[in-house]
Amino acid sequence: MSAGRYAPSPSGDLHFGNLRTAMLAWLFARQSGRKFYLRVEDIDSERSSAESAERQIEDLTSLGLDFDPPVVYQSARGALYEAALSRLPVYECYCTRRDIREAAGAPHIQPGMYPGTCRNLTEKQRETQRFQLTAEGRLPALRLRAAVPEWSVRDYYRGTYTGPVDDVVLKRGGNLNQAQAGDWAYNLAVVVDDGEFLVDQVVRGDDLLDSAPAQAYIASLLGYAEPEYVHVPLVVNTSGKRLAKRDGAVTLRQMGLDVAWEELARSVGCAGVRSAGELLEVFDPLRLQRDPWVWGLSG
C-alpha cells in the first residue's frame, strides 16, 4: 500500500514551521487514503537525542496526527544502508570542507555542486590520499558516481521539475577508531527508508526541492519507485528568513495548543478549524497559499 511520511530530526522541539509541514504531510496522505509513517532521522548522533524524539512525538500526537506503525529510527537501520551502498557506483572522497569550498569557487563550477576533485584520481593518487587520511586517524567519505547530469521529478505544485544531479555524499568520512551511527548521509538514508516503506508521496519544505532530482536518481538506481513530491512553502519571519526558534515563542509548548491550532488552521486556508478530523474534511490542497507563510503578520 502506498504511503506518505513525516521525518523530523530530533535536535530539539519542533517549531511552528515544522508542525505546519507535519500537518500538511498528514493531510495529503490521509486525504489520498495512504498510510502515514513517522520517521525519526537520528543518524546525526551529535545533534540527536531520544528525549527530543519523545517530545516531538508527543507534540505531533497532541495535534491529533496519527501514524501507522512502526515509528522508524534511522539509527537502527545501518545494515539496510550498507546493503544499498554496495549496489551503487561510488568513489572515495578525501576532500575537507575547505578543499571543496575553495575548489567550488572556480568559474566553471555550478554553485553548490561538488567540483569533482576526487572523481577521476588514479589508483596511485588514491593510495597516497588514503595513507594521509589514515595518518590523521580519518576515513574518506563515499560519493555517488553519478552517470547523468540531471534528472526530472514530479511535483504536485510545480509539475515536472528537472534539476542537476551531483556526486552527493552517501557515507560521511569519520574517525578511524570510532564506529558512528552518524556516518550515513541524508541522501542515501532517506531514499532507502522511503523505498523500503513504499513511500510514494514526499511532502516537505520547498527549500528541499533542489535535492529531489539526485534522490530520485538514487531511487532509480536501487530499483525503488520514484515518489511524487509535494514541496510546500516554508514559514518565515517578518524579515523573510526561515522561521527558527530564535524568533520567539514558536514551539507548541510555548504557544499552547489552542494558539497553535488557530495559527495552523489559518496558515493552510482553514481558519476557525480546531481539530485534525475537521481539518481533514475541509482542507483543499489547491487552495494552499503558494507564498511563504509569514509568522507574526497573521491575526
N, C-alpha and C positions, 0 to 999 in steps of 0.2 A: 504494500500500500504506500502511496506517495506521502510525503511529509514536508513540514516546514520546521524551523528551529530558531531558537534564540541562544546566543553563545557569548555570555559576558566573561570578562577576565576578572577574577576575584581579588582585586587590588584595593578594594575599599567599597563603601556604599555606592549604589547606583544613583546617579543624579537624574534630574528630570529628562534630559535628552536620552539617556539610556532607557529609562522607564517608557518613554514615548515610543522608541524603536521596538522595545519588547512588546508593547501593546499592539503596535501595528503588525508585527510578525505574527502574533497570536490571532489577530483579526483576519489577516489574509489566509492563514492556514485553516482556521475553523470555518470561515465562510465558504471555503472551497472543499470542505469535507476531508481535509488532510489530518494526519497525525501531527502532533506538535511536541518537539523534544526540547529539553533544556540541556545544554552542553556547557560544562564549566571548563573554560580554557585556561587551565592552570599549569601549562608547561613551563612558564617562566617562574621557576622556583624562588627567585629572589624577590619577586613582587607579589606573588600569590599567597593566600593563606586560607586555611579551612574555615576560620572564623568569618572572613569576608564572604566566602561562598555561602555559608549558612545564613548570614544576614541578607544577602541578595535574594536567596530563595524565599525567605520569609517575606521580604518586601513584595516580590512578584506575586506570591500566593495571596497576600493581603489585598492586592488589587483585584483578585478574582481570576487570575490567569491559571489555567490548569495545564498540566504536562502529561504526556504519555510516558510510561516508564520504559527504560530506566533513565535516571539522571546520569549523564555521561561525564566522566572526569578524564581529561586528556592525559593527565599524569600517569594513568594506569594503562595507557594504550601504546606504549613504546614498541611492543612486539609487532603490532599491526603497521606502524610507521616504518619499522625496519624492513618488513616484508615488502611494503610498497616501494621503498627506496631501492631495493635490489632489482626492481623491474624497470627502473628509469635510467636514462642516459645521464651520467653525472661526471663531474670532474672536480678535483681538489682545488680549492682557492686559498691562497696564502696571504691575501691582502689584509692589511689593517684598515680600519675606518679612515684613517688619514690617507693611506695609499689610494683608496677609492675616491675620496673627496678631491684629492689633487689631480688624479687621472681624469675624473669626470669634468674637470674644468677645461679640457681640451675642446676646441671649437666644433669638432666633428662628432662629439658625444652628446646624445639627447639627454637633457636634464632628468635626473632621477634614475637613469639606466646604468646598469653595471658596464664599465668600459671594456670588459673582456680581457683584462690584463692576464689572467691565468688560463684562459680557454685553450690556447694553442702552444703552451710551453712544451719543449722537448722533454723526453724522459730524464735526460741528464739535468735539465733545469729543475725538474720536479724533485729529483733526488737531493739536489742542493737545498731547495726550499724546505723539504721535509726535515733534513738534518738540522737546519737552522731553527725550525719550529720546535723540534724535539729538545734541542739545547735550551730553549726558552721555556720548556715544560708545557707546550701548547700543541693542539691538534688543528689540522686545517678544516675549514668549512667545506661542505659539499654543495656544489651548484648544479642546477639543471643545465644540460647542454641542449638548449632549445634548437629545434630544426626549422622553425618558422619565425618570421619577423613579426607577425601579428596574428590575431585570432578574433573571431566575431562571437558575440554572445547575444542572448535575447534578454531584454529588459522590459518589464511591464510598462514603464512610463516612456522609455526612450526608443523602444523598438530594437532594431539591430544596432549594436554598438561594436565597433571594431577598434581595437587598441593594440599597442605593441606588446610583444611577449619578450620578457627579459630572461637572462640566465639567473633566475631567482635562487636564493639560498634555500636548500631543503633541510640541511642539518648544520647547525652553527658549530664553529670551532670552539673548543673548550679546553679546560685544564687536563693535561695528560694523565694526571693522577686521580681524577675525580670523575665518576660516572654521574652525570647530571640529567635529571628529568627535563630540564630546560633546554637541552641540546636541540630538540626538534623545532624546526622553524614553522611559523604560522602557515605559510603557503602550502606545505605538504600536509600538515595535520588537519587543516580544515577540509581539504579535498578528500582525504581518506575517510574522515568521520562522516562527511555528507554522503559520500558514496556508499559506505557500509550501512547507513541507516536509511537509504533510499530517499534522501532529501532532494526533492526536485524543485523546491521553491526557497530561495535565499533572500530574505528581507533584511536589509541593513542600511546604514547611513550612506548617503551618496558620496561621501569622501572616499569610499572604498571601490567606487566604480572602476577606477583605473587598474585595480588589481584583478578584476574579474577575467579579462582575457587570458592571463597567464594561468589562473586557477582552472579555468575551463579547459585549457590546453592540457594541463597536467591530468585532469579527469579523463580526457580522451585517451591519453597515453596509458592510463591504468585500466581502461575499459569501463569506466563509470559513465552513466548517462549525465550529460551536462545539464545543470539546473537552469530554470528561468530565474533571473534576478529581478528583485524589486528594490531599487535604490531610492530611499526616501529622504526628504530634506532633513538637514540637521537642525538642532536647536542652537541658536546663537545668542550672545548677549547684545546689549544695545550698541556695542562698538562693532558688531558684525563678526566677532570672534566666536569660535566654537565654545559652547557652554562648558564650564568647568566648575569644580567645587569651590574655587576661589571667588565665584560670583555670588556667594551668599548662601541663603537657606534654600538649597536646590535639591536636597535629598528628600525622600519620602518621610523619613523620621524627623527631619527639620520642619517640613511643611505641614505635616499631619495629613491623614488620609483624605479628609474632606476637601482641603485646599488642593491637594494633588489631583484628586478626581476632577474637580472643577476645571483645572487648567488642562489636564489631559484631554477631557472631552471637548473643550473649546479648541484645542490645537489640532484635532482631527476632524473638525467641522461638525461636531455633535454637541454643542453647548447645552447644558442642562441635564445631560445623561449622568446617572450616578452609580451605575453598576456595569460590570463586564457583560452580563447577559443582555441587558438592554442595548448596550453599545453594539453588540454583535448583530442585533436586529436592525439597527438603523444606519450603521456605518456604510458609506458609499466610497470605495477607493477612487472612483473617478472624480470625486469632489474634493479630494485631499489637496490642500494648498501645496503648490509646487515650489514656492519660495521657502527659504528657511523660516522657521518659527522663531520670532524674537522674544526671548524671555524678558519680562519686565515691562512690556508695552501693552499687554492684554488687560482686559478688565473694564 
